[in-house]
Amino acid sequence: MSKADRNYNSIADNVHPYTLDNHTLQPHAPQMWDDILKLSNAWAVSVIDCDINPEGGNREDAIDVNRFSRDCLFRRCRVRAGAKYAITVKGGS
């Protein structure tokens, strides 16, 4: 059995549209986190003018989109890779 990811900011199974606008997502101890922003079965998510993982240092991805996430918009964002990738999209998304 694999362990669950530890994510700094997660948006999952939301029933209302969700917007992140002009945010910086950078944890103080990035090595404690797998993904910085995780979307899992997320719907109508807008991420606009955000700095995501500007210093890096996390264990996996800056953004991980999976489990049938849909209708997601990323606009004018600056994204730095973690130990794996800057952005991963998988699982029917």
C-alpha positions as CSV (number, residue, x, y, z in Angstrom):
1,M,0.0,0.0,0.0
2,S,1.4,3.4,-0.9
3,K,1.3,6.3,1.4
4,A,-0.9,9.3,0.8
5,D,0.7,12.5,-0.6
6,R,1.2,15.3,1.8
7,N,0.1,18.4,0.0
8,Y,0.5,22.1,1.0
9,N,-2.7,23.2,-0.7
10,S,-5.4,20.8,-1.9
11,I,-8.6,21.4,-3.8
12,A,-10.6,18.2,-4.0
13,D,-14.2,17.3,-4.7
14,N,-15.3,21.0,-4.6
15,V,-19.0,21.7,-5.4
16,H,-18.5,25.5,-6.0
17,P,-16.1,27.3,-8.3
18,Y,-12.8,28.0,-6.6
19,T,-10.3,30.9,-7.4
20,L,-6.8,31.5,-6.3
21,D,-5.8,35.0,-7.4
22,N,-2.5,36.7,-6.8
23,H,-1.2,34.2,-4.2
24,T,2.2,32.9,-3.4
25,L,2.2,29.2,-2.5
26,Q,5.5,28.5,-0.8
27,P,5.7,26.6,2.5
28,H,8.4,27.5,5.0
29,A,9.7,23.9,5.1
30,P,9.1,22.7,1.5
31,Q,11.0,19.4,2.1
32,M,8.0,18.3,4.3
33,W,5.6,18.5,1.3
34,D,5.0,16.2,-1.7
35,D,3.0,18.6,-3.9
36,I,2.5,22.3,-3.4
37,L,-0.9,22.6,-5.2
38,K,-3.0,19.4,-5.7
39,L,-6.2,19.3,-7.6
40,S,-8.1,16.0,-7.2
41,N,-11.6,15.6,-8.8
42,A,-11.6,19.4,-8.8
43,W,-14.1,21.4,-10.9
44,A,-14.1,25.0,-12.1
45,V,-10.8,26.0,-10.6
46,S,-9.0,29.3,-11.7
47,V,-5.5,30.0,-10.6
48,I,-4.5,33.4,-11.8
49,D,-1.3,35.5,-11.3
50,C,0.1,33.1,-8.7
51,D,3.7,32.2,-7.8
52,I,3.7,28.5,-7.1
53,N,6.7,27.0,-5.4
54,P,9.1,29.9,-6.2
55,E,11.9,28.5,-4.1
56,G,11.4,24.8,-4.9
57,G,12.6,22.2,-2.5
58,N,9.4,20.0,-2.2
59,R,9.5,16.2,-2.8
60,E,7.4,15.9,-5.9
61,D,5.5,18.4,-8.1
62,A,4.6,22.1,-7.8
63,I,1.1,21.4,-9.3
64,D,-0.4,17.9,-9.5
65,V,-3.8,17.6,-11.3
66,N,-5.5,14.2,-11.2
67,R,-8.7,12.1,-10.5
68,F,-10.8,13.6,-13.3
69,S,-10.3,17.3,-12.5
70,R,-12.0,19.4,-15.2
71,D,-12.6,23.0,-16.3
72,C,-9.4,24.3,-14.7
73,L,-7.7,27.5,-15.8
74,F,-4.1,28.5,-15.0
75,R,-3.3,32.0,-16.2
76,R,-0.1,34.1,-15.8
77,C,1.4,31.8,-13.1
78,R,5.0,31.3,-12.3
79,V,5.7,27.7,-11.4
80,R,9.0,26.1,-10.2
81,A,9.5,22.4,-10.3
82,G,9.9,20.3,-7.2
83,A,12.1,17.2,-7.1
84,K,10.0,15.8,-9.9
85,Y,8.1,18.1,-12.2
86,A,6.6,21.6,-12.4
87,I,3.2,20.3,-13.5
88,T,1.7,16.8,-13.7
89,V,-1.7,16.1,-15.2
90,K,-3.0,12.5,-15.0
91,G,-5.9,10.2,-14.1
92,G,-8.5,11.2,-16.7
93,S,-8.0,15.0,-16.1
